[in-house]
Amino acid sequence: CLQQGYDYRTAGHILGIPAGTVASRLSAARAVLRSCLRDEEAPR
């Protein structure tokens, strides 16, 4: 979304979903990514 230069409202319009849904899905995706990256950095 932001990587492509779209704001949440525009991305929501393209996807046919509310801007709030775009924001919450991106937030959830960022949390998953943070968790995955944290797991990769953990010593084994």
Secondary structure as GFF3:
##gff-version 3
##sequence-region A 1 44
A	DSSP	alpha_helix	8	15	.	.	.	ID=ss1
A	DSSP	alpha_helix	19	41	.	.	.	ID=ss2
###
